[in-house]
Amino acid sequence: MEAKSVWPELMGKPAEEARRHIGAEFPEITVHVVPEGSMVTMDFNEQRVRLFVKDGKVVREPRRG
């Protein structure tokens, strides 16, 4: 069974709620809250999820990487 890699259900949710949701499912994943439009590295890391937020809400589909 493949591990979950995308959380479309978290679109529009508050950043902290999304962080808790992912952490409850996968405690080994590091969740980063990043302001929309910020520069980020392009490396792939399956133990990381970035939450791109604007006005405290998730604005991009969270995914591993």
Backbone hydrogen bonds, N-H to C=O, Kabsch-Sander energy under -0.5 kcal/mol:
donor,donor_aa,acceptor,acceptor_aa,energy
7,W,62,P,-2.5
10,L,7,W,-1.6
11,M,8,P,-1.6
12,G,58,V,-2.6
13,K,10,L,-2.0
15,A,56,G,-2.3
18,A,14,P,-2.2
19,R,15,A,-2.6
20,R,16,E,-2.4
21,H,17,E,-2.2
22,I,18,A,-2.4
23,G,19,R,-2.5
24,A,20,R,-2.2
25,E,21,H,-1.6
26,F,22,I,-3.0
29,I,26,F,-1.8
30,T,47,Q,-3.1
31,V,29,I,-0.5
32,H,30,T,-0.5
32,H,49,V,-2.8
34,V,32,H,-0.6
34,V,51,L,-3.1
36,E,53,V,-3.0
38,S,35,P,-2.0
48,R,45,N,-1.8
49,V,30,T,-2.4
50,R,63,R,-0.8
51,L,32,H,-3.8
52,F,50,R,-0.7
53,V,34,V,-2.5
53,V,51,L,-0.6
54,K,57,K,-2.3
57,K,54,K,-1.8
58,V,13,K,-2.6
59,V,52,F,-3.0
60,R,52,F,-0.8
64,R,5,S,-2.4
65,G,45,N,-1.2
65,G,48,R,-2.4
